[in-house]
Amino acid sequence: MSGTVTINSPADFHVHLRQGSISELITPHVRKGGFDLAYVMPNLKPPITTTEQALKYKVELEKIDPSVEYLMTLYLSPELTPDEIRKAKKAGIVGVKSYPRGVTTNSDGGIESYETYYPIFEIMQEIDMVLNLHGEVPSDANANIHVLNAESQFLPHLLKIHAAFPKLRIVLEHATTSAAIDAVKSCGPTVACTITAHHLALVVDDWAGQSWNFCKPVAKYPSDRQALQNVVKEGHPRFFLGSDSAPHPPHVKSTSTPTHACAAGIYTSPILLPLVAHLLDSFGALDKLEGFVSGFGRAFYQRPITNAHKFIQLRKVTEGTLIDEIYALGNETLVPFWAGKTLDYEIILTESK
């Protein structure tokens, strides 16, 4: 069919599904957005730090939508022990997520020193679990560290961990800078990088004064966005989609209270595959869509497409498809990225074979 694109088994390797009643609104949007695999972040309240907590959370998500495969993670914290890591691996938990203290949502229990966790990383390398890194350092006015250079200041930590544990699979999450792209490329095959849809679209001017486009890490300069687009267009196999879809209720995203900063996070799950197709088409990379949203991430995470293939077909729409202004369930509401704008693609078929 002319003007259509078919993708086999799209996978989102970084998504926030929250907890409680709002999770009942969010979780089905993974499938609505065209995806049947979700790599789930552990920064709940309290954070997911044990195997039992992760498995309980997985059961809760499967009750909401059993059609999605949920890959679970643990939150790197002092409570983690080598024995717990081994237990998690046996239970099918895939990775451990590191959050520097205080840089993003629910990261107050994040880490201050990576060397402290070298015994954990050693075990993870031995049993082949993935280390997921939120690649920023905390802001520090005395050291001139702020949201615009927090990622570049983090990169030496990435290189140091990789040098110490060269066989440890590491993912630098949601890269936003050309420096991050270069750093990951300089590493060996065990280091990969996720890129979000919204960072392929936004630059600093888009979030300065616009809370709905504010996230952590923040979108950077046009040259940085170009670097992200270029590596996607290149089809580099160690760079793949992780949406970092991070929903927040409207009253904490759009705030005019001087004493309360708006929440950091952009919600893309319900429009994700059409959004990515729209963006890649806009910079001449539509032919790289399947690798970016399925093949590359699945290969790195060793999650091959099974015999139960799930094909998603997209159609290019000349007049555009309007993005909903709001999603609601009961008392919960969420506003998606680019609400009220149009996308050039829509999902027309979901088929299993």
C-alpha positions as CSV (number, residue, x, y, z in Angstrom):
1,M,0.0,0.0,0.0
2,S,1.5,3.3,-1.0
3,G,2.4,5.7,1.8
4,T,2.5,3.0,4.5
5,V,5.2,1.8,6.7
6,T,5.2,-1.6,8.5
7,I,7.3,-2.1,11.7
8,N,7.8,-5.5,13.4
9,S,7.5,-5.5,17.2
10,P,8.3,-2.0,18.3
11,A,10.0,-1.7,21.7
12,D,10.3,1.3,24.1
13,F,13.5,0.9,26.1
14,H,12.7,3.6,28.7
15,V,9.3,4.4,30.0
16,H,7.7,5.6,33.2
17,L,4.4,3.9,34.1
18,R,4.0,5.4,37.6
19,Q,1.8,3.8,40.3
20,G,-1.7,3.9,41.7
21,S,-4.8,5.2,39.8
22,I,-2.8,7.2,37.3
23,S,-1.0,4.1,36.2
24,E,-4.3,2.7,35.0
25,L,-4.5,5.6,32.6
26,I,-0.9,5.5,31.5
27,T,-0.1,1.8,31.1
28,P,-2.6,1.1,28.2
29,H,-1.0,4.0,26.3
30,V,2.1,1.9,25.6
31,R,0.1,-0.3,23.3
32,K,-2.0,2.7,22.0
33,G,1.2,4.3,20.9
34,G,2.2,1.2,18.9
35,F,4.5,-0.6,21.3
36,D,4.4,-4.1,22.8
37,L,7.6,-4.0,25.0
38,A,8.2,-1.5,27.7
39,Y,11.4,-1.2,29.7
40,V,10.0,0.1,33.0
41,M,11.7,2.7,35.2
42,P,11.9,2.1,39.0
43,N,11.7,5.6,40.4
44,L,8.4,5.2,42.3
45,K,7.6,6.2,45.8
46,P,9.3,4.3,47.4
47,P,11.7,3.3,44.7
48,I,11.9,-0.3,43.4
49,T,15.0,-1.6,45.2
50,T,14.2,-5.3,45.7
51,T,13.3,-8.2,43.5
52,E,10.0,-8.7,45.3
53,Q,9.0,-5.0,44.7
54,A,9.8,-5.3,41.0
55,L,7.9,-8.5,40.5
56,K,4.9,-7.1,42.4
57,Y,5.0,-4.0,40.2
58,K,5.1,-6.1,37.1
59,V,2.0,-8.1,38.2
60,E,0.2,-4.8,38.7
61,L,1.1,-3.6,35.2
62,E,0.1,-6.9,33.7
63,K,-3.3,-6.7,35.3
64,I,-3.8,-3.3,33.7
65,D,-2.6,-4.4,30.2
66,P,-1.4,-8.0,29.7
67,S,-0.7,-7.4,26.0
68,V,2.6,-5.6,26.7
69,E,5.9,-7.3,27.7
70,Y,7.3,-5.4,30.7
71,L,11.0,-5.5,31.4
72,M,11.7,-4.6,35.0
73,T,14.5,-2.7,36.7
74,L,15.9,-2.0,40.1
75,Y,16.8,1.4,41.5
76,L,20.6,1.7,42.4
77,S,20.7,2.4,46.1
78,P,22.7,1.5,49.2
79,E,20.1,-1.2,49.9
80,L,21.2,-3.2,46.8
81,T,23.6,-6.1,47.6
82,P,25.4,-8.6,45.3
83,D,23.0,-11.3,46.6
84,E,20.0,-9.2,45.6
85,I,21.5,-8.6,42.2
86,R,21.9,-12.3,41.7
87,K,18.3,-12.9,42.9
88,A,17.0,-10.3,40.5
89,K,18.8,-11.8,37.6
90,K,17.3,-15.2,38.3
91,A,13.8,-13.6,38.5
92,G,14.2,-12.1,35.1
93,I,14.8,-8.5,36.1
94,V,16.9,-7.0,33.3
95,G,18.7,-3.9,34.6
96,V,19.6,-1.5,37.4
97,K,18.9,2.2,37.0
98,S,21.2,4.9,38.4
99,Y,19.9,8.3,39.2
100,P,22.3,11.0,40.4
101,R,20.8,12.5,43.6
102,G,18.2,15.2,43.1
103,V,18.4,15.6,39.3
104,T,15.0,14.3,38.3
105,T,11.6,13.0,39.5
106,N,11.9,10.8,42.6
107,S,15.7,10.8,42.7
108,D,16.2,12.0,46.2
109,G,17.6,8.6,47.0
110,G,20.0,8.7,44.1
111,I,23.7,8.1,44.2
112,E,26.6,10.5,45.1
113,S,29.6,8.2,44.3
114,Y,29.8,5.6,41.7
115,E,32.9,3.9,43.2
116,T,30.7,2.9,46.1
117,Y,28.8,0.6,43.8
118,Y,31.8,-1.0,42.1
119,P,31.1,-4.4,43.9
120,I,27.5,-4.2,42.5
121,F,28.8,-3.4,39.0
122,E,31.3,-6.3,39.2
123,I,28.4,-8.8,39.9
124,M,26.3,-7.2,37.2
125,Q,29.1,-7.6,34.7
126,E,29.6,-11.2,35.8
127,I,25.9,-12.2,35.4
128,D,25.2,-9.9,32.5
129,M,22.7,-7.4,33.8
130,V,22.4,-3.9,32.3
131,L,23.4,-0.7,34.0
132,N,21.1,2.2,33.0
133,L,22.6,5.6,33.6
134,H,20.8,8.9,33.9
135,G,23.6,10.9,32.5
136,E,23.6,14.1,34.5
137,V,25.4,15.5,37.6
138,P,23.6,17.6,40.1
139,S,23.6,21.4,39.6
140,D,26.3,23.2,41.6
141,A,26.5,27.0,41.3
142,N,29.9,27.0,42.9
143,A,31.3,24.7,40.2
144,N,29.3,26.4,37.4
145,I,27.2,23.2,36.8
146,H,23.7,23.7,35.6
147,V,21.0,22.0,33.4
148,L,22.8,23.0,30.2
149,N,26.1,21.3,31.0
150,A,25.0,18.7,33.5
151,E,25.2,16.0,30.8
152,S,28.6,16.9,29.4
153,Q,29.9,17.0,33.0
154,F,28.7,13.5,33.6
155,L,30.4,11.9,30.6
156,P,33.7,11.3,32.3
157,H,31.8,9.0,34.8
158,L,30.5,7.0,31.9
159,L,33.9,6.5,30.4
160,K,35.4,5.6,33.8
161,I,32.8,3.0,34.6
162,H,33.2,1.5,31.1
163,A,37.0,1.4,31.5
164,A,36.6,-0.4,34.9
165,F,34.0,-2.8,33.6
166,P,34.5,-3.3,29.9
167,K,32.1,-6.2,29.7
168,L,29.3,-4.6,31.6
169,R,26.4,-3.6,29.3
170,I,25.7,0.1,29.9
171,V,23.0,2.3,28.5
172,L,23.5,6.1,28.6
173,E,19.8,7.2,28.9
174,H,18.2,10.0,26.9
175,A,21.2,11.7,25.4
176,T,20.8,15.3,24.5
177,T,24.2,16.5,23.4
178,S,26.7,16.0,20.6
179,A,29.3,15.3,23.3
180,A,27.2,12.4,24.6
181,I,26.9,10.9,21.1
182,D,30.7,11.2,20.6
183,A,31.3,9.6,24.0
184,V,29.1,6.6,23.4
185,K,30.6,6.1,19.9
186,S,34.1,6.1,21.5
187,C,33.2,3.2,23.8
188,G,33.1,-0.5,23.0
189,P,30.1,-2.5,21.9
190,T,28.9,-3.0,25.4
191,V,27.9,0.7,25.7
192,A,24.7,2.0,24.0
193,C,22.5,5.0,24.2
194,T,18.8,5.8,24.1
195,I,17.3,8.8,22.4
196,T,13.9,10.2,23.0
197,A,11.4,11.4,20.4
198,H,11.0,14.8,22.1
199,H,14.8,15.5,22.0
200,L,14.7,14.9,18.3
201,A,12.2,17.7,18.1
202,L,13.1,20.3,20.8
203,V,15.8,22.8,21.5
204,V,16.4,25.1,24.4
205,D,14.1,27.8,23.1
206,D,11.2,25.4,23.1
207,W,11.2,24.8,26.8
208,A,12.4,28.2,28.1
209,G,9.1,29.7,29.1
210,Q,7.1,26.6,28.1
211,S,6.6,24.2,30.9
212,W,5.0,21.4,28.8
213,N,8.3,21.0,27.0
214,F,10.4,21.0,30.1
215,C,12.1,17.7,31.0
216,K,15.4,16.4,32.5
217,P,17.8,16.4,30.8
218,V,16.7,19.6,29.1
219,A,16.8,19.9,25.3
220,K,20.0,21.7,24.3
221,Y,21.2,23.7,21.3
222,P,20.2,23.2,17.6
223,S,23.6,21.7,17.0
224,D,23.0,19.1,19.6
225,R,19.6,18.2,18.2
226,Q,21.3,17.9,14.8
227,A,23.8,15.5,16.3
228,L,21.0,13.3,17.6
229,Q,19.2,13.4,14.3
230,N,22.4,12.6,12.5
231,V,23.2,9.4,14.5
232,V,19.6,8.2,13.9
233,K,20.0,8.9,10.2
234,E,23.3,7.1,10.2
235,G,21.5,4.0,11.6
236,H,24.1,3.4,14.2
237,P,23.1,0.2,16.0
238,R,24.0,1.3,19.5
239,F,21.6,4.2,19.4
240,F,17.9,3.4,19.8
241,L,14.6,4.7,21.1
242,G,13.9,5.1,24.8
243,S,11.0,7.4,25.0
244,D,11.5,8.6,28.6
245,S,7.7,9.2,28.5
246,A,7.2,10.8,31.9
247,P,3.7,11.8,32.7
248,H,2.7,14.3,35.3
249,P,-0.7,15.7,36.3
250,P,-1.4,19.1,34.5
251,H,-1.4,21.0,37.8
252,V,2.2,20.2,38.4
253,K,3.3,20.7,34.8
254,S,1.6,24.1,34.3
255,T,2.3,26.1,37.4
256,S,2.4,29.8,38.1
257,T,3.3,29.5,41.7
258,P,6.6,31.3,42.4
259,T,7.6,28.9,45.1
260,H,6.9,25.7,43.1
261,A,8.9,24.7,40.0
262,C,7.0,22.7,37.4
263,A,7.6,19.0,37.1
264,A,10.2,17.7,34.7
265,G,8.8,15.3,32.1
266,I,7.1,15.0,28.7
267,Y,4.3,12.5,28.0
268,T,4.7,10.8,24.6
269,S,3.5,7.2,25.1
270,P,0.0,7.5,23.5
271,I,1.4,9.0,20.2
272,L,4.9,7.5,20.3
273,L,5.2,5.5,17.1
274,P,3.4,8.0,14.8
275,L,5.5,10.8,16.5
276,V,8.8,9.0,15.8
277,A,7.8,8.3,12.2
278,H,6.8,11.9,11.8
279,L,10.1,13.1,13.1
280,L,12.3,10.7,11.3
281,D,10.5,11.5,8.0
282,S,11.1,15.2,8.6
283,F,14.9,14.8,8.6
284,G,15.2,12.0,6.0
285,A,15.6,9.0,8.2
286,L,12.3,7.1,7.8
287,D,14.2,4.2,6.3
288,K,15.9,3.8,9.7
289,L,12.6,3.6,11.6
290,E,12.5,-0.1,12.3
291,G,16.0,-0.3,13.5
292,F,15.6,2.7,15.8
293,V,12.3,1.5,17.4
294,S,12.8,-2.2,17.3
295,G,15.9,-4.0,15.9
296,F,18.8,-2.1,17.5
297,G,17.4,-2.0,21.1
298,R,16.2,-5.6,21.0
299,A,19.7,-6.7,19.8
300,F,21.5,-4.8,22.6
301,Y,19.1,-6.0,25.3
302,Q,19.1,-9.6,23.8
303,R,15.3,-9.5,23.4
304,P,14.9,-10.9,19.9
305,I,11.5,-10.9,18.1
306,T,9.8,-14.1,18.9
307,N,7.7,-16.3,16.7
308,A,4.7,-14.2,17.7
309,H,5.5,-11.3,15.4
310,K,3.5,-8.2,16.0
311,F,3.3,-5.9,13.0
312,I,2.3,-2.3,13.3
313,Q,1.3,-0.5,10.1
314,L,1.5,3.3,9.8
315,R,0.0,5.4,7.1
316,K,1.1,8.9,6.0
317,V,-1.8,11.3,6.3
318,T,-1.8,14.3,3.9
319,E,-4.1,16.4,6.1
320,G,-2.4,15.3,9.3
321,T,-3.8,13.6,12.4
322,L,-4.8,15.8,15.3
323,I,-3.2,15.0,18.7
324,D,-5.6,14.8,21.6
325,E,-5.6,17.8,23.9
326,I,-6.0,15.6,27.0
327,Y,-6.4,12.0,28.2
328,A,-8.7,11.2,31.1
329,L,-9.7,8.3,33.3
330,G,-11.8,8.9,36.4
331,N,-10.2,11.8,38.2
332,E,-6.8,11.4,36.4
333,T,-5.9,13.6,33.5
334,L,-2.8,13.9,31.3
335,V,-1.7,16.2,28.5
336,P,0.4,14.7,25.8
337,F,3.4,16.2,24.0
338,W,2.4,18.5,21.1
339,A,-1.3,18.5,22.3
340,G,-3.5,20.1,19.6
341,K,-0.8,19.8,16.9
342,T,-0.9,17.3,14.0
343,L,1.2,14.3,13.0
344,D,1.8,13.1,9.5
345,Y,1.4,9.5,10.5
346,E,-1.3,7.3,12.1
347,I,-1.5,3.7,13.1
348,I,-3.9,1.8,10.8
349,L,-3.2,-1.8,11.6
350,T,-1.9,-3.9,14.5
351,E,-1.5,-7.6,13.6
352,S,0.1,-10.6,15.2
353,K,1.4,-13.5,13.1
